[in-house]
Amino acid sequence: MQDLTKFQRMIVALDLSQMDVYLLKYASMAVKTFDIDVVYFMHVTTSLELPEEIQEKYGDLMAPIDETLEHEMNQVIEQHFVKPENCEIKNIVVAGKVTDEILKLAKVKVVDLVLLGRKEKLGGSGLNAKKIAKSISASVIFVPENPPLEMNKVMVSIDYSDHSKMAFEIGIALQKKSGAKLLSNHVYKVPTGYYKSGKSYEEFAEIMLENTKKECERFFKKMNLEGVDYDHTFALDDDPHPADKIYRTGLEEKVDLIIIGSKGRSGPASVLIGSVAEKLVEEGDDMPIMIIKMGKENMSFLEAIFRI
C-alpha cells in the first residue's frame, strides 16, 4: 500500500512573477498535507553575469545577480509561504535552461515531488511541462492560477492497471490526511464494430457501462479499502481523447485535484507517462493535476546518501 511517507523532498519552481504567489500558497498546503521534510525553492535565470558595459560602469555599486535574485525570492517566500516547524527550506538560484535545471536538481537531490505553475493568463515561464512530466522520476503537481487551497474532493483516473492502483492508494492516503472526498474515474468506450451486433450506439454504450462496472468491482476487491470513503464515476469516451473526458468530469464534479498514475514504477518505466496523462497535462490549465511516479522505490545507495 502506497502512503505519504514516499514524499520527503519537494521542489517549488519560482519565476519571480505573480504566479509565485499562487505556487507558494499551494506549497503551504502541500507541505503540510504530504509531510514534506525539505523544500527547495528554485529560480532559474538565463545568466548570472552582468553585461560588460554595466559591470565596468557600476560593478562596484551592484550586488551579484544571484544575491539580488535570492533576496527577491526570500521576500516573496516570507510573505506567502507558511513553513511548518519540522520542515527545512533551501533557496537555489542557478543559471541555465529552466526545464533542464529542474530535472538536474530533482535527480541530484533525489526529490519526490515537484510543484510547477501552469499559466493561463499570466506570461510564460519557459517551462516545458511535457518534457518534465516525461523525464522526471519524481511525482509532479501542475498548479494553475488561483488554485484551490484545500483538498475537499480528489479524483483518481483509473484504467484498472497497476499504475492506477498506485495512484488510487495515494488518493486514499490523501483522504486519510485531509478528509477529502475520494472519487475514482474510469473512461470507457464503445468499440468501433458495435453496429455488427445489430444494436444502436446508445444500446452498446449501456452494455459497455455495465461491463466496466463489473471490472471496477473486481479491481477494487484487490485493495484494502476498510475505512475508506470513496465513490465511482464513469464517463463515455465520445471525445477525440480520453483525457478530455477525465478533465471534464473533474470540472463537473468540482474536484480540487486530479491524480493519474505514470506508466511504470521501476527502471526506465519510472520516467515515462502514458499518452492520457500527457494529454491531461496539456488540457488542465485551470485545475491541479498530479502525476504519480515512484522513482524512489529504485533509489540506489549513492542516491540514498544524498538524503542524509
C-alpha positions as CSV (number, residue, x, y, z in Angstrom):
1,M,0.0,0.0,0.0
2,Q,1.4,3.4,-1.0
3,D,1.4,6.2,1.6
4,L,2.6,9.7,2.0
5,T,5.9,8.7,3.6
6,K,7.1,8.4,0.0
7,F,7.1,12.2,-0.2
8,Q,10.0,13.8,1.7
9,R,11.7,16.3,-0.6
10,M,9.9,18.8,-2.8
11,I,10.9,21.4,-5.5
12,V,8.9,24.5,-6.0
13,A,9.9,26.3,-9.2
14,L,9.6,30.1,-8.9
15,D,10.0,32.6,-11.8
16,L,9.6,35.8,-9.7
17,S,6.2,36.6,-11.3
18,Q,2.7,36.8,-9.9
19,M,2.5,33.0,-10.4
20,D,4.8,32.6,-7.5
21,V,2.1,33.9,-5.1
22,Y,-0.2,31.1,-6.2
23,L,2.5,28.5,-6.1
24,L,3.7,29.5,-2.6
25,K,0.2,29.4,-1.2
26,Y,-0.4,26.0,-2.7
27,A,3.0,24.8,-1.5
28,S,2.0,25.9,2.1
29,M,-0.9,23.5,1.8
30,A,1.0,20.7,0.1
31,V,3.9,20.7,2.5
32,K,1.5,20.0,5.4
33,T,-0.6,17.5,3.5
34,F,2.4,15.4,2.3
35,D,4.5,15.9,5.4
36,I,7.4,17.2,3.4
37,D,10.8,17.4,5.2
38,V,12.7,19.6,2.8
39,V,11.5,22.2,0.2
40,Y,13.9,23.5,-2.5
41,F,12.6,26.9,-3.8
42,M,14.3,27.2,-7.2
43,H,14.7,30.0,-9.6
44,V,16.5,29.6,-12.9
45,T,17.8,32.7,-14.7
46,T,19.4,32.8,-18.2
47,S,22.7,34.3,-16.8
48,L,24.3,35.3,-13.5
49,E,26.7,37.7,-15.3
50,L,26.2,41.5,-15.7
51,P,26.6,42.9,-19.2
52,E,30.3,44.0,-19.6
53,E,29.3,47.7,-20.1
54,I,27.2,47.7,-16.8
55,Q,30.0,45.8,-15.0
56,E,32.5,48.4,-16.0
57,K,30.4,51.4,-15.0
58,Y,28.5,50.2,-12.0
59,G,30.1,46.9,-10.9
60,D,31.3,48.3,-7.6
61,L,27.8,49.5,-6.7
62,M,25.8,46.5,-7.6
63,A,25.3,43.2,-5.7
64,P,25.9,40.0,-7.6
65,I,22.9,38.9,-9.6
66,D,22.4,35.7,-7.6
67,E,22.3,37.6,-4.3
68,T,19.8,40.0,-5.7
69,L,17.5,37.2,-7.0
70,E,17.8,35.3,-3.8
71,H,16.8,38.4,-1.9
72,E,13.7,38.8,-4.1
73,M,12.9,35.1,-3.6
74,N,13.2,35.5,0.2
75,Q,10.8,38.4,0.3
76,V,8.0,36.6,-1.6
77,I,8.6,33.3,0.3
78,E,8.4,35.0,3.6
79,Q,5.2,36.8,2.6
80,H,3.3,33.9,1.1
81,F,4.7,30.6,2.3
82,V,3.8,29.2,5.7
83,K,6.6,26.8,6.9
84,P,5.8,24.0,9.4
85,E,8.3,23.7,12.3
86,N,9.7,20.4,11.1
87,C,10.3,21.5,7.5
88,E,13.6,22.8,6.2
89,I,13.7,25.2,3.3
90,K,16.5,25.9,0.9
91,N,16.7,28.6,-1.8
92,I,18.5,27.9,-5.0
93,V,19.4,30.3,-7.8
94,V,21.1,28.9,-10.9
95,A,21.7,29.9,-14.5
96,G,20.6,27.8,-17.4
97,K,17.5,26.4,-19.1
98,V,14.6,26.2,-16.7
99,T,13.5,22.7,-17.7
100,D,17.0,21.2,-17.7
101,E,17.9,22.7,-14.3
102,I,14.7,21.4,-12.7
103,L,15.4,17.9,-14.0
104,K,19.0,18.1,-12.8
105,L,18.2,19.3,-9.3
106,A,15.4,16.7,-8.9
107,K,17.9,13.9,-9.8
108,V,20.8,15.2,-7.6
109,K,18.6,15.8,-4.5
110,V,16.5,12.6,-5.1
111,V,13.3,14.7,-5.0
112,D,9.9,13.0,-4.6
113,L,7.5,15.9,-5.5
114,V,7.8,18.9,-7.8
115,L,5.3,21.8,-7.9
116,L,5.1,23.6,-11.3
117,G,3.0,26.6,-12.2
118,R,0.6,26.3,-15.2
119,K,-0.2,29.8,-16.5
120,E,-3.4,30.6,-18.3
121,K,-3.4,34.4,-18.5
122,L,-0.1,35.3,-16.9
123,G,3.1,35.5,-19.0
124,G,5.0,32.3,-19.8
125,S,7.9,31.0,-17.7
126,G,9.9,29.0,-20.2
127,L,8.9,25.6,-18.7
128,N,8.5,22.6,-20.9
129,A,5.8,20.9,-18.9
130,K,5.6,17.9,-21.2
131,K,9.3,17.2,-21.1
132,I,9.4,17.5,-17.3
133,A,6.4,15.1,-16.9
134,K,8.1,12.6,-19.2
135,S,11.7,12.9,-18.0
136,I,11.5,13.3,-14.2
137,S,11.3,10.3,-11.8
138,A,9.5,12.4,-9.1
139,S,5.8,12.9,-8.9
140,V,4.6,16.3,-10.2
141,I,1.7,18.6,-9.4
142,F,0.8,21.1,-12.0
143,V,-0.6,24.1,-10.2
144,P,-2.9,26.6,-12.1
145,E,-3.6,30.2,-11.4
146,N,-5.8,30.7,-8.3
147,P,-5.7,27.1,-7.3
148,P,-7.9,25.6,-4.6
149,L,-6.1,25.7,-1.3
150,E,-7.9,22.9,0.4
151,M,-8.4,19.3,-0.7
152,N,-12.1,18.7,-0.2
153,K,-12.6,16.4,-3.2
154,V,-9.9,14.3,-5.1
155,M,-10.5,12.3,-8.2
156,V,-8.2,9.5,-9.4
157,S,-8.2,8.4,-13.0
158,I,-8.4,4.6,-13.1
159,D,-7.8,2.2,-16.0
160,Y,-7.6,-1.0,-13.9
161,S,-3.8,-1.2,-14.3
162,D,-1.1,-1.4,-11.6
163,H,-0.1,2.2,-12.0
164,S,-3.7,3.4,-11.5
165,K,-3.9,1.2,-8.4
166,M,-0.8,3.0,-7.1
167,A,-2.4,6.4,-7.8
168,F,-5.6,5.4,-6.0
169,E,-3.6,4.3,-3.0
170,I,-2.1,7.8,-2.8
171,G,-5.7,9.1,-3.1
172,I,-6.6,7.0,-0.1
173,A,-3.6,8.4,1.9
174,L,-4.6,11.9,1.0
175,Q,-8.2,11.3,2.2
176,K,-6.9,9.9,5.5
177,K,-4.7,13.0,5.9
178,S,-7.1,15.7,4.7
179,G,-10.6,14.2,4.9
180,A,-11.2,14.8,1.2
181,K,-14.0,13.0,-0.6
182,L,-12.4,10.4,-2.9
183,L,-13.6,9.6,-6.4
184,S,-12.4,7.1,-8.9
185,N,-13.0,7.9,-12.6
186,H,-12.9,5.4,-15.5
187,V,-13.4,6.4,-19.1
188,Y,-14.9,3.6,-21.2
189,K,-15.6,3.5,-24.9
190,V,-17.9,1.8,-27.5
191,P,-15.9,-0.5,-29.8
192,T,-15.9,0.6,-33.4
193,G,-17.6,-2.6,-34.6
194,Y,-20.6,-2.2,-32.3
195,Y,-23.0,-1.9,-35.3
196,K,-22.3,-5.5,-36.3
197,S,-24.2,-6.6,-33.2
198,G,-27.4,-5.0,-34.5
199,K,-27.6,-2.7,-31.6
200,S,-27.5,1.1,-31.6
201,Y,-24.6,3.1,-30.3
202,E,-26.6,4.1,-27.2
203,E,-27.6,0.4,-26.5
204,F,-24.0,-0.8,-26.8
205,A,-22.8,2.1,-24.6
206,E,-25.1,0.7,-21.9
207,I,-23.6,-2.7,-22.4
208,M,-20.1,-1.3,-22.0
209,L,-21.0,0.7,-18.9
210,E,-22.3,-2.5,-17.2
211,N,-19.2,-4.3,-18.2
212,T,-16.9,-1.7,-16.8
213,K,-18.8,-1.6,-13.6
214,K,-18.1,-5.3,-13.1
215,E,-14.5,-4.8,-14.0
216,C,-14.4,-1.9,-11.5
217,E,-15.8,-4.1,-8.8
218,R,-13.1,-6.8,-9.5
219,F,-10.3,-4.2,-9.5
220,F,-11.2,-2.7,-6.1
221,K,-11.6,-6.1,-4.5
222,K,-7.8,-6.4,-4.8
223,M,-7.3,-3.4,-2.4
224,N,-7.7,-3.0,1.3
225,L,-10.5,-0.4,1.4
226,E,-11.5,-0.8,5.0
227,G,-12.5,2.6,6.4
228,V,-12.1,4.3,3.0
229,D,-14.9,6.6,1.9
230,Y,-15.0,6.6,-1.9
231,D,-17.3,6.6,-4.9
232,H,-17.0,5.8,-8.6
233,T,-17.6,7.9,-11.6
234,F,-17.7,6.7,-15.2
235,A,-17.5,8.6,-18.4
236,L,-18.3,7.5,-22.0
237,D,-15.3,8.3,-24.3
238,D,-17.1,10.1,-27.1
239,D,-14.3,12.8,-27.4
240,P,-11.2,12.7,-29.5
241,H,-9.1,11.7,-26.5
242,P,-9.9,10.1,-23.0
243,A,-8.1,12.9,-21.3
244,D,-10.8,15.3,-22.4
245,K,-13.4,13.3,-20.5
246,I,-11.2,13.0,-17.4
247,Y,-10.8,16.7,-17.3
248,R,-14.5,17.5,-18.0
249,T,-15.5,15.0,-15.3
250,G,-13.2,16.7,-12.9
251,L,-14.8,20.1,-13.7
252,E,-18.3,18.7,-13.4
253,E,-17.5,17.1,-10.0
254,K,-15.7,20.3,-8.9
255,V,-12.7,18.4,-7.7
256,D,-9.7,20.1,-6.1
257,L,-7.1,17.7,-7.6
258,I,-7.0,15.1,-10.4
259,I,-4.5,12.2,-9.8
260,I,-3.2,9.9,-12.6
261,G,-0.5,7.3,-12.4
262,S,2.5,7.2,-14.6
263,K,3.2,4.3,-16.9
264,G,5.6,2.4,-14.7
265,R,7.4,2.2,-11.3
266,S,10.8,0.8,-12.0
267,G,13.8,1.2,-14.2
268,P,13.3,3.3,-17.4
269,A,9.5,3.0,-17.0
270,S,9.6,5.2,-13.9
271,V,10.4,8.2,-16.1
272,L,7.6,7.7,-18.6
273,I,4.0,8.7,-18.7
274,G,1.2,7.5,-20.9
275,S,-0.5,9.4,-23.6
276,V,-3.6,10.1,-21.5
277,A,-1.5,11.6,-18.7
278,E,0.4,13.7,-21.2
279,K,-2.7,15.0,-22.8
280,L,-4.3,15.7,-19.4
281,V,-1.3,17.9,-18.5
282,E,-1.9,19.9,-21.7
283,E,-5.7,20.2,-21.1
284,G,-5.8,21.1,-17.4
285,D,-4.6,24.7,-17.2
286,D,-7.2,25.6,-14.6
287,M,-7.1,22.6,-12.3
288,P,-4.3,21.0,-10.2
289,I,-3.2,17.7,-11.8
290,M,-0.9,15.3,-10.1
291,I,1.1,12.6,-11.9
292,I,2.2,9.9,-9.5
293,K,5.6,8.4,-10.0
294,M,7.5,6.2,-7.5
295,G,11.1,6.5,-8.7
296,K,12.2,6.4,-5.0
297,E,11.4,2.7,-5.0
298,N,14.5,2.2,-7.2
299,M,16.8,4.5,-5.2
300,S,20.4,3.5,-5.4
301,F,22.9,3.5,-2.4
302,L,24.5,6.7,-3.7
303,E,21.2,8.4,-4.1
304,A,20.2,7.5,-0.6
305,I,23.4,9.1,0.7
306,F,22.2,12.5,-0.6
307,R,19.2,12.2,1.8
308,I,21.5,12.1,4.9
